[in-house]
Amino acid sequence: MNVINTKRLILREWEDKDLEPFARLNQDQKILEFLPSALTFEESTGWINRIKEHFKEYGFGLWAATLITGDHGLHRAGTRFIGYIGLNIPAFEAHFTPCVEIGWRLASEYWGYGYATEGAQAVLKYAFDELRLREVVSFTVPANTRSIRVMEKLGMKRDTSGDFRHPKLPLDHPLSWHVLYRVKHEKS
Ligand SMILES: CC(C)(COP(=O)(O)OP(=O)(O)OC[C@H]1O[C@@H](n2cnc3c(N)ncnc32)[C@H](O)[C@@H]1OP(=O)(O)O)[C@@H](O)C(=O)NCCC(=O)NCCS
């Protein structure tokens, strides 16, 4: 089982019970501010299946992010699904592909507690120490300052000549333009 542990999170492969909270999250207006559209239940199901295929093919992917809950003393700790944090090989061509991107999406009630950064730091360590990747990228629309802040906290640097139009969106789409961030393995 492919698992990454942090102080407050367990990043694990997807389970059937994750579908419902993931589908709910994909319809949350706050999440959708910088994303093209809400996903139907079927689209969320399809996405989880593609993530599972990615894990099968590459051995890594967008891990289901779960928050450790409960009392560690008398009661056994439980976990709660809060979104995903992980690595993905984009299925489109751009000037920086092929590449491995780091990405995250958390339910809005869990924003602002440092969970994305905590999980992504552990994922980045895994990418460099275990997978031996030389570089990891991330991208988003310029207005997504929360996500950009997470990239900065990970030590990623903006590629100032890397801005691109997302190939999966129409040229005139308001979310077409993306900024590109990169981080290289220190030893490479
Ligand atoms: C991006 C996202 C994962 C961040 O999750 P999070 O757990 O809240 O992130 P963290 O708490 O680790 O860090 C967020 C940082 O953004 C800052 N921030 C919060 N709101 C902000 C805003 N409106 N503008 C700028 N920075 C903001 C926080 O202060 C924090 O930085 P700090 O530690 O220096 O104070 C979450 O907002 C999300 O799921 N968004 C929707 C999905 C998405 O946009 N994914 C990326 C698509 S490419």
The ligand as an ORCA input file, in Angstrom:
! r2SCAN-3c Opt
* xyz 0 1
  C      -4.977     25.722     -2.662
  C      -5.433     24.957     -1.416
  C      -5.123     23.477     -1.588
  C      -4.711     25.514     -0.189
  O      -4.990     24.683      0.924
  P      -4.615     25.140      2.430
  O      -4.539     23.893      3.257
  O      -5.519     26.217      2.858
  O      -3.145     25.722      2.205
  P      -2.140     26.160      3.342
  O      -2.914     26.471      4.593
  O      -1.061     25.135      3.426
  O      -1.512     27.498      2.739
  C      -2.355     28.494      2.201
  C      -1.592     29.807      2.163
  O      -2.347     30.731      1.384
  C      -2.567     31.899      2.142
  N      -3.840     32.453      1.711
  C      -5.081     32.135      2.107
  N      -5.990     32.881      1.448
  C      -5.282     33.668      0.617
  C      -5.648     34.654     -0.330
  N      -6.922     34.963     -0.577
  N      -4.640     35.270     -1.012
  C      -3.351     34.963     -0.802
  N      -2.946     34.013      0.081
  C      -3.918     33.389      0.775
  C      -2.579     31.412      3.579
  O      -2.377     32.500      4.462
  C      -1.417     30.433      3.532
  O      -0.159     31.087      3.505
  P       0.682     31.396      4.874
  O       0.976     30.067      5.508
  O       1.902     32.092      4.386
  O      -0.203     32.231      5.746
  C      -6.966     25.092     -1.214
  O      -7.259     26.465     -1.139
  C      -7.782     24.477     -2.326
  O      -8.065     23.281     -2.302
  N      -8.210     25.302     -3.328
  C      -9.062     24.848     -4.402
  C      -8.366     23.900     -5.339
  C      -7.226     24.546     -6.076
  O      -7.257     25.742     -6.367
  N      -6.236     23.724     -6.379
  C      -5.137     24.157     -7.207
  C      -5.580     24.168     -8.610
  S      -4.219     24.340     -9.668
*
